[in-house]
Amino acid sequence: MISIVMPMRNAMPYLKECIDSIINQSEQNWELHVVNDHSTDDSFIVLQDYANKDKRINIYPANGKGIIDALQQAYAHTSGNYITRMDADDIMPIDKLRLMKTVLVENPKAVATGMIKYIGENLREGYLKYEIWMNKLMSEHSHYHQIYRECVIPSPAWMMEKNLFDKIGGFTPNTYPEDYDLTLRMYAHQLPFVAVQEVVHIWRDYQERTSRNDPNYAFNAFEELKTEYFLKLDYQADKKLVLWGGGKKGKNIALLLQQHGIEFIWACNNPKKIGQEIYNQTMADIDLVFEKDFDYQAIIAVAQPEEQVLIQATLDKLPHVTAFWFC
Protein backbone atom coordinates (compact mmCIF):
# COMPACT_ATOMS: atom_id res chain seq x y z
CA MET A 1 0.00 0.00 0.00
CA ILE A 2 1.06 3.59 -0.68
CA SER A 3 0.92 6.03 2.23
CA ILE A 4 0.42 9.67 1.22
CA VAL A 5 1.20 12.39 3.75
CA MET A 6 -0.15 15.89 3.23
CA PRO A 7 0.10 19.10 5.26
CA MET A 8 -2.88 21.39 4.76
CA ARG A 9 -3.38 25.03 5.59
CA ASN A 10 -6.07 27.22 4.00
CA ALA A 11 -6.17 25.17 0.82
CA MET A 12 -9.84 25.79 0.16
CA PRO A 13 -9.63 27.31 -3.33
CA TYR A 14 -7.88 24.19 -4.65
CA LEU A 15 -8.53 21.40 -2.14
CA LYS A 16 -11.39 19.63 -3.92
CA GLU A 17 -9.43 19.35 -7.17
CA CYS A 18 -6.49 17.96 -5.20
CA ILE A 19 -8.47 15.30 -3.33
CA ASP A 20 -10.44 14.31 -6.42
CA SER A 21 -7.15 13.74 -8.26
CA ILE A 22 -6.05 11.34 -5.50
CA ILE A 23 -9.37 9.49 -5.36
CA ASN A 24 -9.31 9.04 -9.16
CA GLN A 25 -5.85 7.48 -9.30
CA SER A 26 -5.49 4.36 -11.44
CA GLU A 27 -3.61 2.85 -8.46
CA GLN A 28 -6.25 2.49 -5.77
CA ASN A 29 -4.25 0.83 -2.97
CA TRP A 30 -3.43 3.96 -0.98
CA GLU A 31 -4.11 5.78 2.27
CA LEU A 32 -4.06 9.55 2.78
CA HIS A 33 -3.04 11.17 6.06
CA VAL A 34 -3.70 14.91 6.25
CA VAL A 35 -2.74 17.24 9.10
CA ASN A 36 -4.81 20.41 9.23
CA ASP A 37 -2.23 23.06 10.14
CA HIS A 38 -4.56 25.58 11.82
CA SER A 39 -6.59 26.44 8.72
CA THR A 40 -8.91 29.42 9.10
CA ASP A 41 -10.99 28.66 5.99
CA ASP A 42 -13.33 25.73 5.32
CA SER A 43 -10.56 23.25 4.41
CA PHE A 44 -11.18 21.03 7.43
CA ILE A 45 -14.95 20.89 6.84
CA VAL A 46 -14.54 20.00 3.16
CA LEU A 47 -11.91 17.34 3.83
CA GLN A 48 -13.95 15.86 6.69
CA ASP A 49 -16.78 15.34 4.21
CA TYR A 50 -14.41 13.38 1.95
CA ALA A 51 -13.15 11.36 4.93
CA ASN A 52 -16.71 10.43 5.91
CA LYS A 53 -17.22 8.93 2.45
CA ASP A 54 -13.79 7.28 1.99
CA LYS A 55 -12.14 5.36 4.82
CA ARG A 56 -8.74 5.74 3.18
CA ILE A 57 -8.75 9.48 3.96
CA ASN A 58 -7.66 10.46 7.47
CA ILE A 59 -7.50 13.98 8.89
CA TYR A 60 -5.92 15.19 12.13
CA PRO A 61 -5.79 18.58 13.85
CA ALA A 62 -2.20 19.81 14.06
CA ASN A 63 -0.30 19.16 17.28
CA GLY A 64 2.42 21.60 16.26
CA LYS A 65 2.81 24.36 13.71
CA GLY A 66 4.31 24.46 10.25
CA ILE A 67 5.02 22.00 7.45
CA ILE A 68 7.66 19.87 9.18
CA ASP A 69 5.51 19.33 12.28
CA ALA A 70 2.58 18.42 10.04
CA LEU A 71 4.65 15.99 7.97
CA GLN A 72 6.00 14.29 11.08
CA GLN A 73 2.54 13.97 12.61
CA ALA A 74 0.97 12.58 9.42
CA TYR A 75 3.85 10.16 8.90
CA ALA A 76 3.38 8.70 12.39
CA HIS A 77 0.01 7.32 11.23
CA THR A 78 1.21 5.65 8.02
CA SER A 79 1.06 1.89 7.55
CA GLY A 80 1.95 1.42 3.87
CA ASN A 81 5.21 0.00 2.56
CA TYR A 82 5.62 2.95 0.16
CA ILE A 83 5.69 6.62 1.18
CA THR A 84 5.06 9.78 -0.80
CA ARG A 85 4.09 13.38 -0.12
CA MET A 86 1.35 15.57 -1.56
CA ASP A 87 0.53 19.27 -1.28
CA ALA A 88 -3.10 20.27 -0.75
CA ASP A 89 -3.10 22.82 -3.58
CA ASP A 90 -1.63 20.57 -6.29
CA ILE A 91 -2.92 17.88 -8.65
CA MET A 92 -1.94 14.25 -9.26
CA PRO A 93 -2.14 13.08 -12.89
CA ILE A 94 -4.24 9.95 -12.97
CA ASP A 95 -1.33 7.48 -13.28
CA LYS A 96 1.08 9.13 -10.84
CA LEU A 97 0.94 6.55 -8.06
CA ARG A 98 0.89 3.59 -10.43
CA LEU A 99 3.88 4.78 -12.42
CA MET A 100 6.06 5.55 -9.41
CA LYS A 101 5.09 2.32 -7.64
CA THR A 102 6.08 0.38 -10.77
CA VAL A 103 9.50 2.04 -10.65
CA LEU A 104 10.00 0.90 -7.05
CA VAL A 105 8.85 -2.66 -7.71
CA GLU A 106 11.62 -2.85 -10.31
CA ASN A 107 14.12 -0.70 -8.32
CA PRO A 108 13.35 -1.15 -4.60
CA LYS A 109 16.43 0.77 -3.38
CA ALA A 110 15.79 3.78 -5.60
CA VAL A 111 13.84 7.01 -5.31
CA ALA A 112 11.05 7.17 -7.85
CA THR A 113 10.36 10.60 -9.32
CA GLY A 114 9.20 12.12 -12.59
CA MET A 115 8.46 15.20 -14.62
CA ILE A 116 6.47 18.20 -13.40
CA LYS A 117 4.23 20.89 -14.84
CA TYR A 118 3.47 24.29 -13.31
CA ILE A 119 0.02 25.83 -13.52
CA GLY A 120 -1.39 29.10 -12.23
CA GLU A 121 -2.32 32.60 -13.22
CA ASN A 122 0.54 34.95 -14.11
CA LEU A 123 3.23 32.29 -13.71
CA ARG A 124 6.60 33.82 -12.96
CA GLU A 125 9.32 33.27 -15.53
CA GLY A 126 11.53 31.73 -12.85
CA TYR A 127 9.05 28.92 -12.21
CA LEU A 128 8.78 28.12 -15.92
CA LYS A 129 12.58 28.01 -16.19
CA TYR A 130 12.70 25.74 -13.14
CA GLU A 131 10.17 23.39 -14.79
CA ILE A 132 12.31 23.18 -17.94
CA TRP A 133 15.49 22.67 -15.92
CA MET A 134 13.91 20.05 -13.67
CA ASN A 135 12.44 18.05 -16.55
CA LYS A 136 15.79 18.10 -18.32
CA LEU A 137 17.34 16.52 -15.23
CA MET A 138 14.62 13.88 -15.32
CA SER A 139 15.27 13.05 -18.97
CA GLU A 140 19.05 12.99 -18.55
CA HIS A 141 19.09 11.38 -15.07
CA SER A 142 21.64 14.02 -14.11
CA HIS A 143 20.28 15.07 -10.71
CA TYR A 144 23.46 14.72 -8.69
CA HIS A 145 25.48 16.77 -11.17
CA GLN A 146 23.29 19.75 -10.26
CA ILE A 147 22.70 18.98 -6.58
CA TYR A 148 23.93 22.34 -5.21
CA ARG A 149 22.36 24.49 -7.91
CA GLU A 150 18.78 23.96 -6.75
CA CYS A 151 16.56 21.27 -5.21
CA VAL A 152 16.64 18.52 -7.85
CA ILE A 153 13.64 16.52 -6.59
CA PRO A 154 10.21 18.21 -6.42
CA SER A 155 8.86 18.00 -2.87
CA PRO A 156 5.57 16.31 -3.90
CA ALA A 157 6.98 14.19 -6.76
CA TRP A 158 8.89 11.33 -5.20
CA MET A 159 8.15 7.90 -3.74
CA MET A 160 10.30 5.54 -1.67
CA GLU A 161 10.08 2.28 0.19
CA LYS A 162 9.19 3.22 3.76
CA ASN A 163 12.09 1.23 5.27
CA LEU A 164 14.59 3.08 3.08
CA PHE A 165 12.94 6.41 3.87
CA ASP A 166 13.34 5.72 7.58
CA LYS A 167 16.99 4.73 7.06
CA ILE A 168 17.86 8.20 5.73
CA GLY A 169 16.02 9.99 8.52
CA GLY A 170 12.50 10.37 7.13
CA PHE A 171 10.85 13.62 8.17
CA THR A 172 12.77 13.69 11.45
CA PRO A 173 15.19 16.61 10.89
CA ASN A 174 13.69 19.99 11.79
CA THR A 175 15.55 21.64 8.93
CA TYR A 176 14.06 24.04 6.40
CA PRO A 177 13.75 24.05 3.45
CA GLU A 178 12.66 20.49 4.29
CA ASP A 179 12.38 19.28 0.68
CA TYR A 180 15.95 20.32 -0.13
CA ASP A 181 17.23 18.81 3.11
CA LEU A 182 15.58 15.50 2.20
CA THR A 183 17.06 15.60 -1.30
CA LEU A 184 20.53 16.28 0.08
CA ARG A 185 20.16 13.33 2.46
CA MET A 186 19.26 11.17 -0.54
CA TYR A 187 22.48 12.43 -2.11
CA ALA A 188 24.45 11.71 1.07
CA HIS A 189 23.28 8.09 0.91
CA GLN A 190 23.84 7.98 -2.88
CA LEU A 191 20.35 6.70 -3.55
CA PRO A 192 19.69 6.32 -7.28
CA PHE A 193 16.92 8.40 -8.80
CA VAL A 194 14.72 6.70 -11.38
CA ALA A 195 12.54 9.19 -13.22
CA VAL A 196 9.27 8.41 -14.95
CA GLN A 197 9.39 10.05 -18.37
CA GLU A 198 5.93 11.50 -17.94
CA VAL A 199 4.44 14.34 -15.89
CA VAL A 200 3.71 12.88 -12.44
CA HIS A 201 2.86 16.09 -10.63
CA ILE A 202 1.02 19.30 -11.47
CA TRP A 203 2.43 22.05 -9.28
CA ARG A 204 0.29 25.10 -8.63
CA ASP A 205 1.84 28.53 -8.17
CA TYR A 206 -0.08 31.45 -6.70
CA GLN A 207 0.58 34.49 -4.57
CA GLU A 208 -0.30 32.90 -1.22
CA ARG A 209 1.76 29.72 -1.70
CA THR A 210 3.84 28.91 1.39
CA SER A 211 7.17 28.80 -0.43
CA ARG A 212 6.59 32.40 -1.54
CA ASN A 213 5.79 33.78 1.91
CA ASP A 214 7.33 31.62 4.65
CA PRO A 215 10.74 32.93 5.85
CA ASN A 216 11.88 29.30 6.20
CA TYR A 217 12.16 29.29 2.39
CA ALA A 218 14.15 32.49 2.10
CA PHE A 219 17.30 32.74 -0.01
CA ASN A 220 19.68 32.51 2.96
CA ALA A 221 18.18 29.22 4.16
CA PHE A 222 19.09 27.55 0.87
CA GLU A 223 22.65 28.87 0.91
CA GLU A 224 23.19 27.67 4.47
CA LEU A 225 21.96 24.18 3.59
CA LYS A 226 24.05 23.97 0.42
CA THR A 227 27.20 25.07 2.22
CA GLU A 228 26.64 22.71 5.15
CA TYR A 229 26.22 19.67 2.93
CA PHE A 230 29.06 20.64 0.58
CA LEU A 231 31.47 20.84 3.50
CA LYS A 232 30.17 17.55 4.88
CA LEU A 233 30.09 15.56 1.64
CA ASP A 234 32.32 17.07 -1.05
CA TYR A 235 34.85 19.46 0.43
CA GLN A 236 38.44 18.20 0.21
CA ALA A 237 40.86 20.00 2.51
CA ASP A 238 43.87 18.86 0.47
CA LYS A 239 42.69 20.91 -2.51
CA LYS A 240 42.56 24.68 -2.80
CA LEU A 241 39.04 26.04 -2.59
CA VAL A 242 38.00 28.94 -4.82
CA LEU A 243 34.79 30.90 -4.39
CA TRP A 244 33.98 32.31 -7.83
CA GLY A 245 31.64 35.31 -7.69
CA GLY A 246 31.47 38.57 -5.75
CA GLY A 247 27.75 39.29 -5.91
CA LYS A 248 25.05 38.73 -3.29
CA LYS A 249 25.28 34.94 -3.40
CA GLY A 250 29.05 34.99 -3.32
CA LYS A 251 29.03 37.25 -0.29
CA ASN A 252 26.59 35.02 1.58
CA ILE A 253 28.64 31.92 0.86
CA ALA A 254 31.86 33.72 1.83
CA LEU A 255 30.43 34.52 5.25
CA LEU A 256 29.27 30.93 5.70
CA LEU A 257 32.70 29.54 4.77
CA GLN A 258 34.33 31.94 7.21
CA GLN A 259 31.92 30.89 9.96
CA HIS A 260 33.02 27.28 9.39
CA GLY A 261 36.69 28.28 9.51
CA ILE A 262 37.33 27.27 5.89
CA GLU A 263 40.22 28.86 4.01
CA PHE A 264 39.38 29.86 0.45
CA ILE A 265 40.43 32.10 -2.40
CA TRP A 266 37.70 34.58 -3.29
CA ALA A 267 37.79 35.69 -6.92
CA CYS A 268 35.75 37.31 -9.68
CA ASN A 269 36.21 39.00 -13.04
CA ASN A 270 34.71 42.35 -12.07
CA PRO A 271 37.47 44.98 -12.28
CA LYS A 272 35.58 47.19 -9.81
CA LYS A 273 35.83 44.50 -7.13
CA ILE A 274 39.22 42.94 -7.84
CA GLY A 275 41.71 44.04 -5.18
CA GLN A 276 39.02 45.23 -2.79
CA GLU A 277 38.82 44.09 0.83
CA ILE A 278 35.46 42.40 1.51
CA TYR A 279 34.87 40.66 4.82
CA ASN A 280 38.61 41.01 5.56
CA GLN A 281 39.50 39.14 2.38
CA THR A 282 41.06 40.53 -0.79
CA MET A 283 39.11 39.81 -3.96
CA ALA A 284 41.39 38.12 -6.51
CA ASP A 285 41.31 38.18 -10.30
CA ILE A 286 39.80 34.89 -11.41
CA ASP A 287 42.05 34.85 -14.49
CA LEU A 288 45.13 34.67 -12.23
CA VAL A 289 43.92 32.15 -9.64
CA PHE A 290 44.25 28.66 -11.06
CA GLU A 291 47.84 27.41 -11.13
CA LYS A 292 48.63 24.21 -12.99
CA ASP A 293 50.60 22.71 -10.10
CA PHE A 294 47.59 22.47 -7.78
CA ASP A 295 44.20 20.79 -7.74
CA TYR A 296 41.22 23.01 -7.01
CA GLN A 297 37.62 22.88 -6.00
CA ALA A 298 35.53 25.83 -7.17
CA ILE A 299 32.17 26.98 -5.86
CA ILE A 300 30.46 28.89 -8.65
CA ALA A 301 28.24 31.67 -7.27
CA VAL A 302 27.49 33.62 -10.45
CA ALA A 303 23.81 33.70 -11.40
CA GLN A 304 23.77 35.47 -14.77
CA PRO A 305 23.16 32.90 -17.57
CA GLU A 306 25.53 34.62 -20.00
CA GLU A 307 28.33 34.61 -17.44
CA GLN A 308 27.66 30.95 -16.62
CA VAL A 309 28.23 30.00 -20.26
CA LEU A 310 31.60 31.76 -20.23
CA ILE A 311 32.53 30.19 -16.89
CA GLN A 312 31.74 26.70 -18.17
CA ALA A 313 33.87 27.35 -21.25
CA THR A 314 36.76 28.33 -18.97
CA LEU A 315 36.25 25.28 -16.73
CA ASP A 316 36.34 22.99 -19.76
CA LYS A 317 39.97 24.07 -20.21
CA LEU A 318 40.87 23.45 -16.57
CA PRO A 319 40.83 19.69 -15.88
CA HIS A 320 42.46 20.21 -12.47
CA VAL A 321 39.44 22.20 -11.27
CA THR A 322 36.32 20.44 -9.93
CA ALA A 323 33.37 22.83 -10.06
CA PHE A 324 30.28 22.92 -7.84
CA TRP A 325 27.52 25.17 -9.16
CA PHE A 326 25.67 26.93 -6.34
CA CYS A 327 23.32 28.82 -8.68
C-alpha positions in Angstrom: 0.0 0.0 0.0 1.1 3.6 -0.7 0.9 6.0 2.2 0.4 9.7 1.2 1.2 12.4 3.8 -0.2 15.9 3.2 0.1 19.1 5.3 -2.9 21.4 4.8 -3.4 25.0 5.6 -6.1 27.2 4.0 -6.2 25.2 0.8 -9.8 25.8 0.2 -9.6 27.3 -3.3 -7.9 24.2 -4.7 -8.5 21.4 -2.1 -11.4 19.6 -3.9 -9.4 19.4 -7.2 -6.5 18.0 -5.2 -8.5 15.3 -3.3 -10.4 14.3 -6.4 -7.1 13.7 -8.3 -6.1 11.3 -5.5 -9.4 9.5 -5.4 -9.3 9.0 -9.2 -5.9 7.5 -9.3 -5.5 4.4 -11.4 -3.6 2.8 -8.5 -6.3 2.5 -5.8 -4.3 0.8 -3.0 -3.4 4.0 -1.0 -4.1 5.8 2.3 -4.1 9.6 2.8 -3.0 11.2 6.1 -3.7 14.9 6.3 -2.7 17.2 9.1 -4.8 20.4 9.2 -2.2 23.1 10.1 -4.6 25.6 11.8 -6.6 26.4 8.7 -8.9 29.4 9.1 -11.0 28.7 6.0 -13.3 25.7 5.3 -10.6 23.3 4.4 -11.2 21.0 7.4 -15.0 20.9 6.8 -14.5 20.0 3.2 -11.9 17.3 3.8 -14.0 15.9 6.7 -16.8 15.3 4.2 -14.4 13.4 2.0 -13.2 11.4 4.9 -16.7 10.4 5.9 -17.2 8.9 2.5 -13.8 7.3 2.0 -12.1 5.4 4.8 -8.7 5.7 3.2 -8.8 9.5 4.0 -7.7 10.5 7.5 -7.5 14.0 8.9 -5.9 15.2 12.1 -5.8 18.6 13.8 -2.2 19.8 14.1 -0.3 19.2 17.3 2.4 21.6 16.3 2.8 24.4 13.7 4.3 24.5 10.3 5.0 22.0 7.5 7.7 19.9 9.2 5.5 19.3 12.3 2.6 18.4 10.0 4.6 16.0 8.0 6.0 14.3 11.1 2.5 14.0 12.6 1.0 12.6 9.4 3.8 10.2 8.9 3.4 8.7 12.4 0.0 7.3 11.2 1.2 5.7 8.0 1.1 1.9 7.6 1.9 1.4 3.9 5.2 0.0 2.6 5.6 3.0 0.2 5.7 6.6 1.2 5.1 9.8 -0.8 4.1 13.4 -0.1 1.4 15.6 -1.6 0.5 19.3 -1.3 -3.1 20.3 -0.7 -3.1 22.8 -3.6 -1.6 20.6 -6.3 -2.9 17.9 -8.6 -1.9 14.3 -9.3 -2.1 13.1 -12.9 -4.2 9.9 -13.0 -1.3 7.5 -13.3 1.1 9.1 -10.8 0.9 6.6 -8.1 0.9 3.6 -10.4 3.9 4.8 -12.4 6.1 5.5 -9.4 5.1 2.3 -7.6 6.1 0.4 -10.8 9.5 2.0 -10.6 10.0 0.9 -7.0 8.9 -2.7 -7.7 11.6 -2.8 -10.3 14.1 -0.7 -8.3 13.4 -1.2 -4.6 16.4 0.8 -3.4 15.8 3.8 -5.6 13.8 7.0 -5.3 11.1 7.2 -7.9 10.4 10.6 -9.3 9.2 12.1 -12.6 8.5 15.2 -14.6 6.5 18.2 -13.4 4.2 20.9 -14.8 3.5 24.3 -13.3 0.0 25.8 -13.5 -1.4 29.1 -12.2 -2.3 32.6 -13.2 0.5 34.9 -14.1 3.2 32.3 -13.7 6.6 33.8 -13.0 9.3 33.3 -15.5 11.5 31.7 -12.8 9.0 28.9 -12.2 8.8 28.1 -15.9 12.6 28.0 -16.2 12.7 25.7 -13.1 10.2 23.4 -14.8 12.3 23.2 -17.9 15.5 22.7 -15.9 13.9 20.0 -13.7 12.4 18.1 -16.6 15.8 18.1 -18.3 17.3 16.5 -15.2 14.6 13.9 -15.3 15.3 13.0 -19.0 19.1 13.0 -18.5 19.1 11.4 -15.1 21.6 14.0 -14.1 20.3 15.1 -10.7 23.5 14.7 -8.7 25.5 16.8 -11.2 23.3 19.8 -10.3 22.7 19.0 -6.6 23.9 22.3 -5.2 22.4 24.5 -7.9 18.8 24.0 -6.7 16.6 21.3 -5.2 16.6 18.5 -7.8 13.6 16.5 -6.6 10.2 18.2 -6.4 8.9 18.0 -2.9 5.6 16.3 -3.9 7.0 14.2 -6.8 8.9 11.3 -5.2 8.1 7.9 -3.7 10.3 5.5 -1.7 10.1 2.3 0.2 9.2 3.2 3.8 12.1 1.2 5.3 14.6 3.1 3.1 12.9 6.4 3.9 13.3 5.7 7.6 17.0 4.7 7.1 17.9 8.2 5.7 16.0 10.0 8.5 12.5 10.4 7.1 10.8 13.6 8.2 12.8 13.7 11.4 15.2 16.6 10.9 13.7 20.0 11.8 15.5 21.6 8.9 14.1 24.0 6.4 13.7 24.1 3.4 12.7 20.5 4.3 12.4 19.3 0.7 16.0 20.3 -0.1 17.2 18.8 3.1 15.6 15.5 2.2 17.1 15.6 -1.3 20.5 16.3 0.1 20.2 13.3 2.5 19.3 11.2 -0.5 22.5 12.4 -2.1 24.4 11.7 1.1 23.3 8.1 0.9 23.8 8.0 -2.9 20.4 6.7 -3.6 19.7 6.3 -7.3 16.9 8.4 -8.8 14.7 6.7 -11.4 12.5 9.2 -13.2 9.3 8.4 -15.0 9.4 10.0 -18.4 5.9 11.5 -17.9 4.4 14.3 -15.9 3.7 12.9 -12.4 2.9 16.1 -10.6 1.0 19.3 -11.5 2.4 22.1 -9.3 0.3 25.1 -8.6 1.8 28.5 -8.2 -0.1 31.4 -6.7 0.6 34.5 -4.6 -0.3 32.9 -1.2 1.8 29.7 -1.7 3.8 28.9 1.4 7.2 28.8 -0.4 6.6 32.4 -1.5 5.8 33.8 1.9 7.3 31.6 4.7 10.7 32.9 5.8 11.9 29.3 6.2 12.2 29.3 2.4 14.2 32.5 2.1 17.3 32.7 0.0 19.7 32.5 3.0 18.2 29.2 4.2 19.1 27.6 0.9 22.7 28.9 0.9 23.2 27.7 4.5 22.0 24.2 3.6 24.0 24.0 0.4 27.2 25.1 2.2 26.6 22.7 5.1 26.2 19.7 2.9 29.1 20.6 0.6 31.5 20.8 3.5 30.2 17.5 4.9 30.1 15.6 1.6 32.3 17.1 -1.1 34.9 19.5 0.4 38.4 18.2 0.2 40.9 20.0 2.5 43.9 18.9 0.5 42.7 20.9 -2.5 42.6 24.7 -2.8 39.0 26.0 -2.6 38.0 28.9 -4.8 34.8 30.9 -4.4 34.0 32.3 -7.8 31.6 35.3 -7.7 31.5 38.6 -5.8 27.7 39.3 -5.9 25.1 38.7 -3.3 25.3 34.9 -3.4 29.0 35.0 -3.3 29.0 37.2 -0.3 26.6 35.0 1.6 28.6 31.9 0.9 31.9 33.7 1.8 30.4 34.5 5.3 29.3 30.9 5.7 32.7 29.5 4.8 34.3 31.9 7.2 31.9 30.9 10.0 33.0 27.3 9.4 36.7 28.3 9.5 37.3 27.3 5.9 40.2 28.9 4.0 39.4 29.9 0.5 40.4 32.1 -2.4 37.7 34.6 -3.3 37.8 35.7 -6.9 35.7 37.3 -9.7 36.2 39.0 -13.0 34.7 42.4 -12.1 37.5 45.0 -12.3 35.6 47.2 -9.8 35.8 44.5 -7.1 39.2 42.9 -7.8 41.7 44.0 -5.2 39.0 45.2 -2.8 38.8 44.1 0.8 35.5 42.4 1.5 34.9 40.7 4.8 38.6 41.0 5.6 39.5 39.1 2.4 41.1 40.5 -0.8 39.1 39.8 -4.0 41.4 38.1 -6.5 41.3 38.2 -10.3 39.8 34.9 -11.4 42.1 34.9 -14.5 45.1 34.7 -12.2 43.9 32.2 -9.6 44.3 28.7 -11.1 47.8 27.4 -11.1 48.6 24.2 -13.0 50.6 22.7 -10.1 47.6 22.5 -7.8 44.2 20.8 -7.7 41.2 23.0 -7.0 37.6 22.9 -6.0 35.5 25.8 -7.2 32.2 27.0 -5.9 30.5 28.9 -8.6 28.2 31.7 -7.3 27.5 33.6 -10.4 23.8 33.7 -11.4 23.8 35.5 -14.8 23.2 32.9 -17.6 25.5 34.6 -20.0 28.3 34.6 -17.4 27.7 30.9 -16.6 28.2 30.0 -20.3 31.6 31.8 -20.2 32.5 30.2 -16.9 31.7 26.7 -18.2 33.9 27.4 -21.3 36.8 28.3 -19.0 36.3 25.3 -16.7 36.3 23.0 -19.8 40.0 24.1 -20.2 40.9 23.4 -16.6 40.8 19.7 -15.9 42.5 20.2 -12.5 39.4 22.2 -11.3 36.3 20.4 -9.9 33.4 22.8 -10.1 30.3 22.9 -7.8 27.5 25.2 -9.2 25.7 26.9 -6.3 23.3 28.8 -8.7 
